[in-house]
Amino acid sequence: MQEMEKYMLYIDGQWMEPVSGNYENIISPATGKIISQVAVGDERDAQKAIDASVHAFKDWSARTAGERANILRKFAQLLEQNRQQLSQAVSAESGKPLKEADIEVTRSIDYALWNAEEGRRIYGETIPAPSRNKRIEVIHQPVGPIAAITPWNFPLSMIVRKITPALAAGCTVVLKPAPTTPGSAVLVCQLAEQAGIPAGVVNLVLGDAEKIGKALLTDKRIRKITFTGSTKVGKLLLKQAADQVKRVSMELGGHAPLIIFEDADLEQAATNVAQIKFYNSGQTCICPNRIYVQQTIVEPFIQLLKKKVEALKIGNGLQPEVEMGPLVNHQAVEKVHAQVNDAIHKGATLITGGTIPTIEGCENGSFYAPTILANINHHMTIAHEETFGPVAAIATFESEEEVLAHANNTDYGLAAYVFTKDLARSIRVSEELEYGMVGINDTAVTVVEGPFGGIKESGMGREGGPGSLHDFLNKKLITTTI
């Protein structure tokens, strides 16, 4: 029998056992079977990683932007060369279909290449001085060692999106990934080492989130925290970071509205909704939780969407033909099912789905049928709480003013979507929506060329785009009298 894979810690260029000596099982969300084991690190391991990142910072930050860019380009090449292994790891641990896992690898490569080049464009400024014998300049310097805390739903791309701008800026990294999807993080560290990233520049600590997080937040030498996860956890991290006025970037929860006006291309709208709502089984922070359809077109839209949703092939993501995989665990299934039942109890109409299916060969998997609910109202839990599951919740509206009021009536502000052929309306509505990202006749708002992030309780800071390195740099003013 083949020995089960054991994921260790990576600290100061060495793979090592956790101080505790403990390991936990990693469970496949598709089959419910044990697929690997992961080290259970704690604050003692985190302290070692912090020490290593501090020691490595002086040399790494002193390297030229070109040197760091060359290493990151090599890292991107290695991601491409190991595409199949990376896709398999992402799919096995997260449950998402191989096609989606492959897209995640592509996106990771794009982020690595983008940030490699942005590191060569850390421009300073020369400012006209108030007198002839004075010179004023502004330079940018890396903030220092940083901690990156990443989620399970995009276990590869979230890591690359966070660590490559930090590395390009000259920062060193302590990485704390989600405990349920450690394989991607281990592969990233292996490839980073092969690419020539020196010992201590990237460190991996797996294990107890509370103990490791406390160490990262209380050690003054960690100058910045970049976090993707729930708003609840983000708020706790912000409170703890405030004690040291530690710099933070937060990409938190969402409750995205998607608005379809009566002049929209219904086929395009239904196709886009089916794609984004059920991508990763609805477990994305930018998928639409509330779908507002103008009353005059709601019936034909529902029929179009129903046909597309019922055609989805559900199963183990490692099977090439599968289009939608499981949820992350049984607790996630229970939460989604509770929201669906609550909505039906309060007057929603079940169009399709609403069941916990049994998949052949995956009897212990965490599956939920792709679901459409109509006649959603604001009394239902699903109307104001993030679902994080494959449920398209449809409400109707009469006027633009009405739907904008509903769409903005939330503490979240990550992504929003609008479908209309009216140019004036598209401009007007996109500017009125209180969200960090808005897609017009488009749901693909995650692009390496643009800044990803939200407002309100969906977070602060941006990842990607021309300013992708800004959150990892300090601005320094230098004045000289000659």
C-alpha positions as CSV (number, residue, x, y, z in Angstrom):
1,M,0.0,0.0,0.0
2,Q,1.3,3.5,-0.9
3,E,2.2,5.6,2.1
4,M,-0.2,8.5,2.6
5,E,1.2,12.0,1.8
6,K,2.2,14.0,4.9
7,Y,2.5,17.8,4.5
8,M,5.2,19.4,6.6
9,L,6.1,22.9,7.5
10,Y,8.6,24.9,5.4
11,I,10.7,27.3,7.5
12,D,14.0,29.0,6.6
13,G,14.4,26.8,3.5
14,Q,13.9,23.5,5.4
15,W,11.0,21.1,5.5
16,M,10.3,20.2,9.1
17,E,8.0,18.5,11.5
18,P,5.8,20.7,13.7
19,V,7.0,21.2,17.3
20,S,3.8,19.4,18.5
21,G,4.6,16.4,16.3
22,N,0.9,16.2,15.5
23,Y,-0.8,15.7,12.2
24,E,-4.5,15.9,11.1
25,N,-6.3,14.1,8.4
26,I,-7.3,15.9,5.2
27,I,-10.7,14.7,4.0
28,S,-11.9,14.7,0.4
29,P,-15.1,16.7,0.1
30,A,-16.1,14.5,-2.8
31,T,-15.7,11.1,-1.2
32,G,-15.4,11.8,2.5
33,K,-12.2,9.7,2.6
34,I,-8.9,10.6,4.0
35,I,-6.5,11.7,1.2
36,S,-3.5,13.1,3.2
37,Q,-2.3,14.3,6.5
38,V,-1.2,17.8,7.4
39,A,1.1,19.1,10.2
40,V,-0.5,20.8,13.1
41,G,1.7,23.8,13.8
42,D,1.3,26.3,16.6
43,E,2.7,29.6,17.9
44,R,6.2,28.0,18.4
45,D,6.4,27.1,14.7
46,A,5.1,30.5,13.8
47,Q,7.8,32.1,15.8
48,K,10.4,30.2,14.0
49,A,8.9,31.3,10.7
50,I,8.9,34.9,11.8
51,D,12.5,34.8,12.9
52,A,13.4,33.3,9.5
53,S,11.5,36.0,7.5
54,V,13.1,38.8,9.6
55,H,16.6,37.4,9.0
56,A,16.0,37.0,5.3
57,F,14.5,40.5,4.8
58,K,17.7,42.5,4.7
59,D,19.2,40.6,1.7
60,W,15.9,40.1,-0.2
61,S,14.8,43.8,0.1
62,A,18.3,44.9,-1.0
63,R,18.1,42.9,-4.3
64,T,17.3,44.8,-7.4
65,A,13.8,44.8,-8.8
66,G,15.2,43.0,-11.9
67,E,16.7,40.2,-9.7
68,R,13.4,39.6,-7.9
69,A,11.5,39.8,-11.2
70,N,13.7,37.2,-12.8
71,I,13.0,34.8,-10.0
72,L,9.3,35.4,-10.1
73,R,9.2,34.8,-13.8
74,K,11.0,31.5,-13.2
75,F,8.4,30.7,-10.6
76,A,5.6,31.4,-13.1
77,Q,7.3,29.0,-15.6
78,L,7.4,26.3,-13.0
79,L,3.7,26.8,-12.3
80,E,3.1,26.2,-16.0
81,Q,5.4,23.1,-16.1
82,N,3.6,21.6,-13.1
83,R,0.1,22.6,-14.2
84,Q,-1.4,19.0,-14.1
85,Q,-0.1,18.3,-10.6
86,L,-1.3,21.6,-9.3
87,S,-4.8,21.2,-10.9
88,Q,-5.0,17.7,-9.3
89,A,-4.1,19.0,-5.9
90,V,-6.6,21.9,-6.1
91,S,-9.4,19.6,-7.2
92,A,-8.7,16.8,-4.8
93,E,-8.7,19.1,-1.7
94,S,-11.3,21.7,-2.6
95,G,-13.6,19.5,-4.7
96,K,-13.8,21.9,-7.6
97,P,-13.9,20.4,-11.2
98,L,-10.5,19.9,-12.9
99,K,-11.5,22.5,-15.5
100,E,-12.0,25.1,-12.8
101,A,-8.8,24.0,-11.1
102,D,-6.9,24.5,-14.4
103,I,-8.3,28.0,-14.7
104,E,-7.0,28.7,-11.2
105,V,-3.5,27.6,-12.3
106,T,-3.7,29.9,-15.3
107,R,-4.8,32.8,-13.1
108,S,-1.9,32.1,-10.7
109,I,0.6,32.2,-13.5
110,D,-0.8,35.5,-14.7
111,Y,-0.5,37.0,-11.3
112,A,3.1,35.8,-10.9
113,L,4.1,37.3,-14.2
114,W,2.1,40.5,-13.7
115,N,3.6,41.2,-10.3
116,A,7.1,40.3,-11.5
117,E,6.9,43.2,-14.0
118,E,5.1,45.6,-11.6
119,G,8.1,45.2,-9.3
120,R,10.2,46.9,-12.0
121,R,7.8,49.9,-11.9
122,I,8.1,51.0,-8.3
123,Y,8.5,54.6,-9.4
124,G,9.5,57.5,-7.1
125,E,8.8,61.2,-7.5
126,T,10.8,64.4,-7.7
127,I,8.8,67.4,-6.4
128,P,9.5,71.0,-7.2
129,A,10.9,72.6,-4.1
130,P,10.0,75.9,-2.4
131,S,13.6,77.2,-2.7
132,R,16.6,76.8,-5.1
133,N,18.8,75.1,-2.6
134,K,16.3,72.4,-1.6
135,R,15.5,69.1,-3.2
136,I,12.3,67.0,-2.5
137,E,12.0,63.4,-3.5
138,V,9.7,60.5,-2.6
139,I,10.9,56.9,-2.7
140,H,9.1,53.6,-2.0
141,Q,10.4,50.9,0.3
142,P,9.1,47.4,1.3
143,V,7.0,47.4,4.5
144,G,9.0,44.5,5.9
145,P,8.1,40.9,6.7
146,I,4.4,40.2,6.1
147,A,1.9,37.5,7.0
148,A,-0.4,36.1,4.3
149,I,-3.5,34.2,5.5
150,T,-5.4,32.5,2.6
151,P,-8.7,30.6,2.2
152,W,-9.7,27.1,1.0
153,N,-11.9,28.0,-1.9
154,F,-9.1,29.2,-4.2
155,P,-6.2,27.5,-2.4
156,L,-3.6,28.2,-5.1
157,S,-4.5,31.5,-6.8
158,M,-5.1,33.3,-3.5
159,I,-1.6,32.3,-2.3
160,V,0.1,33.5,-5.5
161,R,-2.0,36.7,-5.7
162,K,-0.8,37.6,-2.2
163,I,2.8,36.5,-2.0
164,T,4.0,37.5,-5.5
165,P,3.3,41.3,-5.1
166,A,4.9,41.1,-1.6
167,L,8.0,39.4,-3.0
168,A,8.2,41.7,-5.9
169,A,8.1,44.7,-3.5
170,G,11.0,43.2,-1.5
171,C,9.0,41.8,1.4
172,T,9.5,38.4,3.0
173,V,6.5,36.2,3.8
174,V,5.0,33.9,6.4
175,L,2.2,32.0,4.8
176,K,-0.7,30.5,6.7
177,P,-3.1,28.7,4.3
178,A,-6.4,27.2,5.1
179,P,-5.9,23.9,7.0
180,T,-8.2,21.9,4.7
181,T,-6.3,22.6,1.5
182,P,-2.6,22.5,2.3
183,G,-1.4,20.7,-0.8
184,S,-1.4,23.8,-3.0
185,A,0.6,25.7,-0.4
186,V,3.2,23.0,-0.2
187,L,3.6,22.8,-3.9
188,V,4.0,26.6,-4.1
189,C,6.8,26.5,-1.6
190,Q,8.5,23.6,-3.5
191,L,8.3,25.5,-6.7
192,A,9.4,28.8,-5.1
193,E,12.5,27.0,-3.8
194,Q,13.2,25.6,-7.3
195,A,12.8,29.1,-8.8
196,G,15.6,30.4,-6.6
197,I,13.8,32.2,-3.8
198,P,16.3,32.2,-0.9
199,A,15.8,30.4,2.4
200,G,13.6,32.4,4.8
201,V,12.0,34.6,2.1
202,V,8.9,32.4,1.9
203,N,7.9,30.3,5.0
204,L,4.9,28.0,5.4
205,V,3.2,27.4,8.7
206,L,0.3,24.9,8.8
207,G,-2.0,24.2,11.7
208,D,-3.8,25.9,14.5
209,A,-5.3,29.1,13.1
210,E,-5.9,30.8,16.4
211,K,-2.4,30.1,17.9
212,I,-0.6,30.9,14.6
213,G,-2.7,33.9,14.0
214,K,-2.0,35.3,17.5
215,A,1.7,34.9,17.0
216,L,1.6,36.7,13.6
217,L,-0.5,39.5,15.0
218,T,1.4,40.2,18.2
219,D,4.9,40.1,16.9
220,K,5.9,43.6,16.0
221,R,8.3,42.4,13.4
222,I,5.5,41.3,11.1
223,R,4.6,44.7,9.6
224,K,1.6,43.7,7.5
225,I,-1.2,41.2,7.4
226,T,-3.0,40.3,4.2
227,F,-6.1,38.2,4.7
228,T,-8.8,36.7,2.6
229,G,-11.7,35.1,4.5
230,S,-15.0,35.8,6.3
231,T,-15.9,39.3,7.5
232,K,-16.3,37.9,11.0
233,V,-12.7,36.7,11.2
234,G,-11.5,39.8,9.4
235,K,-13.0,42.0,12.1
236,L,-11.2,40.1,14.8
237,L,-7.9,40.4,12.9
238,L,-8.4,44.1,12.5
239,K,-9.0,44.6,16.2
240,Q,-5.8,42.7,17.1
241,A,-3.8,44.5,14.4
242,A,-4.9,47.8,15.8
243,D,-2.9,47.3,19.0
244,Q,0.3,47.8,16.9
245,V,-1.3,49.9,14.2
246,K,-0.2,47.0,12.0
247,R,-0.9,47.5,8.3
248,V,-3.7,45.3,6.9
249,S,-5.3,44.3,3.6
250,M,-8.7,42.6,3.9
251,E,-10.7,40.8,1.3
252,L,-13.8,39.7,3.1
253,G,-17.3,38.4,2.5
254,G,-19.8,39.5,-0.1
255,H,-23.5,39.5,-0.9
256,A,-23.4,40.4,-4.6
257,P,-26.5,41.6,-6.3
258,L,-27.1,40.8,-10.0
259,I,-29.6,43.1,-11.8
260,I,-31.3,42.1,-15.0
261,F,-33.3,44.9,-16.7
262,E,-36.0,44.2,-19.2
263,D,-33.9,45.3,-22.2
264,A,-31.1,42.8,-21.4
265,D,-30.1,40.0,-23.6
266,L,-31.8,37.2,-21.6
267,E,-29.8,34.4,-23.2
268,Q,-26.5,36.2,-22.3
269,A,-27.8,37.0,-18.8
270,A,-28.9,33.4,-18.1
271,T,-25.6,32.0,-19.4
272,N,-23.6,34.3,-17.2
273,V,-25.7,33.6,-14.1
274,A,-25.3,29.8,-14.6
275,Q,-21.6,30.2,-15.0
276,I,-20.8,32.5,-12.1
277,K,-23.5,31.3,-9.6
278,F,-22.5,27.7,-9.8
279,Y,-18.8,28.2,-10.3
280,N,-16.9,26.3,-7.5
281,S,-20.4,25.2,-6.3
282,G,-21.3,28.8,-5.5
283,Q,-18.4,29.0,-3.0
284,T,-16.9,32.3,-4.2
285,C,-17.1,35.7,-2.5
286,I,-18.2,37.4,-5.7
287,C,-20.9,35.1,-6.9
288,P,-24.4,36.7,-6.9
289,N,-26.4,36.0,-3.8
290,R,-29.3,38.1,-4.9
291,I,-30.6,38.1,-8.5
292,Y,-33.0,40.9,-9.2
293,V,-35.0,40.4,-12.5
294,Q,-37.4,43.1,-13.8
295,Q,-41.0,41.8,-13.4
296,T,-41.8,41.9,-17.1
297,I,-39.1,39.3,-18.0
298,V,-38.9,37.1,-14.9
299,E,-40.7,34.0,-16.3
300,P,-38.7,33.7,-19.5
301,F,-35.5,34.3,-17.6
302,I,-36.3,31.6,-15.1
303,Q,-37.0,29.1,-17.8
304,L,-33.7,29.8,-19.6
305,L,-31.8,29.5,-16.3
306,K,-33.6,26.3,-15.3
307,K,-32.7,24.6,-18.5
308,K,-29.0,25.5,-18.1
309,V,-28.9,24.6,-14.4
310,E,-30.5,21.2,-14.8
311,A,-28.0,20.3,-17.5
312,L,-25.0,20.6,-15.0
313,K,-23.1,17.4,-14.5
314,I,-22.5,17.0,-10.7
315,G,-19.9,14.7,-9.2
316,N,-16.3,14.2,-8.1
317,G,-14.3,17.1,-9.5
318,L,-11.4,14.8,-10.4
319,Q,-13.6,13.3,-13.2
320,P,-13.1,15.3,-16.4
321,E,-16.8,15.5,-17.4
322,V,-17.9,17.0,-14.1
323,E,-19.1,20.6,-14.1
324,M,-20.0,21.1,-10.5
325,G,-18.3,19.5,-7.5
326,P,-19.2,19.2,-3.8
327,L,-19.3,21.8,-1.1
328,V,-16.3,22.1,1.3
329,N,-17.9,19.9,4.0
330,H,-21.1,18.6,5.4
331,Q,-21.6,21.7,7.6
332,A,-21.6,23.8,4.5
333,V,-24.4,21.6,3.0
334,E,-26.4,21.9,6.2
335,K,-26.1,25.7,6.1
336,V,-27.2,25.9,2.5
337,H,-30.1,23.5,3.0
338,A,-31.3,25.5,6.0
339,Q,-31.3,28.7,4.0
340,V,-33.3,27.0,1.2
341,N,-35.8,25.6,3.6
342,D,-36.2,28.9,5.4
343,A,-36.9,30.7,2.1
344,I,-39.5,28.1,1.1
345,H,-41.1,28.3,4.5
346,K,-41.4,32.1,4.0
347,G,-42.9,32.0,0.6
348,A,-40.2,31.3,-2.0
349,T,-40.9,29.0,-4.9
350,L,-38.6,26.1,-5.5
351,I,-37.9,26.0,-9.3
352,T,-35.4,23.2,-9.2
353,G,-32.9,21.5,-6.8
354,G,-33.3,22.0,-3.1
355,T,-32.1,18.5,-2.3
356,I,-29.0,16.7,-1.0
357,P,-28.2,14.2,-3.8
358,T,-26.5,10.9,-3.6
359,I,-23.7,10.6,-6.1
360,E,-22.5,7.1,-7.2
361,G,-19.0,6.5,-5.8
362,C,-19.3,9.6,-3.6
363,E,-21.9,8.5,-1.0
364,N,-20.1,10.4,1.8
365,G,-19.4,13.5,-0.2
366,S,-20.7,17.0,0.6
367,F,-23.0,17.6,-2.4
368,Y,-25.9,19.9,-2.8
369,A,-28.1,20.0,-5.9
370,P,-27.9,23.3,-8.0
371,T,-30.9,25.2,-6.9
372,I,-33.2,28.0,-8.2
373,L,-35.5,29.8,-5.8
374,A,-38.0,32.4,-7.0
375,N,-40.1,35.0,-5.2
376,I,-37.4,35.9,-2.7
377,N,-38.2,38.6,-0.2
378,H,-36.2,40.5,2.4
379,H,-37.6,38.5,5.3
380,M,-35.7,35.4,4.2
381,T,-32.2,34.6,5.6
382,I,-30.9,34.1,2.1
383,A,-31.7,37.7,1.2
384,H,-29.2,39.2,3.7
385,E,-26.7,36.4,4.7
386,E,-24.0,35.1,2.4
387,T,-25.0,31.6,1.1
388,F,-21.7,30.3,-0.2
389,G,-23.5,27.5,-2.0
390,P,-25.2,26.6,-5.4
391,V,-28.5,28.5,-4.9
392,A,-29.7,31.2,-7.3
393,A,-32.2,33.3,-5.4
394,I,-34.4,35.4,-7.6
395,A,-36.4,38.5,-6.7
396,T,-38.3,40.9,-8.9
397,F,-38.4,44.6,-9.2
398,E,-40.4,47.3,-11.0
399,S,-38.1,50.4,-11.3
400,E,-34.4,51.3,-11.4
401,E,-34.7,53.3,-8.2
402,E,-36.3,50.4,-6.3
403,V,-33.7,47.8,-7.3
404,L,-30.8,50.2,-6.5
405,A,-32.2,50.7,-3.0
406,H,-32.5,46.9,-2.5
407,A,-29.0,46.2,-4.0
408,N,-27.3,48.7,-1.8
409,N,-29.2,47.7,1.4
410,T,-26.3,45.5,2.8
411,D,-23.2,45.9,4.9
412,Y,-21.2,44.2,2.1
413,G,-19.7,45.9,-0.9
414,L,-17.6,43.6,-2.9
415,A,-19.0,42.9,-6.4
416,A,-22.2,43.7,-8.3
417,Y,-23.5,43.0,-11.8
418,V,-25.9,44.7,-14.2
419,F,-27.4,43.4,-17.5
420,T,-28.8,46.0,-19.8
421,K,-28.4,47.3,-23.4
422,D,-29.1,50.9,-22.3
423,L,-25.7,52.7,-22.2
424,A,-27.0,55.6,-20.1
425,R,-28.5,53.2,-17.6
426,S,-25.3,51.1,-17.4
427,I,-23.3,54.2,-16.5
428,R,-25.9,55.6,-14.1
429,V,-26.4,52.3,-12.2
430,S,-22.7,51.3,-12.1
431,E,-21.9,54.6,-10.4
432,E,-24.8,54.3,-8.0
433,L,-24.0,50.8,-6.8
434,E,-22.0,50.8,-3.6
435,Y,-19.5,48.1,-4.5
436,G,-15.8,47.9,-5.2
437,M,-16.3,46.1,-8.5
438,V,-19.2,46.2,-11.0
439,G,-19.6,44.1,-14.1
440,I,-21.8,45.4,-17.0
441,N,-23.1,42.5,-19.1
442,D,-20.1,40.7,-17.6
443,T,-19.4,38.6,-14.6
444,A,-15.7,38.0,-15.1
445,V,-14.5,40.8,-12.8
446,T,-11.5,38.9,-11.5
447,V,-8.8,39.9,-13.9
448,V,-5.1,40.3,-13.2
449,E,-5.0,43.7,-15.0
450,G,-7.6,45.2,-12.6
451,P,-7.8,45.9,-8.9
452,F,-9.8,43.3,-6.9
453,G,-11.4,44.3,-3.7
454,G,-14.4,45.7,-1.9
455,I,-15.7,48.5,0.3
456,K,-17.8,48.7,3.5
457,E,-17.6,45.4,5.4
458,S,-16.2,43.5,2.3
459,G,-12.7,44.8,3.1
460,M,-10.0,47.2,2.3
461,G,-7.0,47.3,0.0
462,R,-6.7,45.9,-3.5
463,E,-5.0,42.9,-5.2
464,G,-4.0,43.0,-8.8
465,G,-4.0,45.8,-11.3
466,P,-1.4,48.6,-11.7
467,G,-1.4,49.2,-7.9
468,S,-0.9,45.6,-6.9
469,L,2.3,46.4,-5.0
470,H,1.1,49.6,-3.2
471,D,-0.1,47.8,-0.1
472,F,3.4,46.3,0.4
473,L,5.3,49.5,0.1
474,N,6.0,52.5,2.4
475,K,6.2,55.9,0.9
476,K,9.2,57.9,2.2
477,L,9.8,61.6,1.8
478,I,13.4,62.8,1.5
479,T,14.3,66.5,1.6
480,T,17.8,67.8,1.0
481,T,19.3,71.3,1.5
482,I,22.4,71.8,-0.7
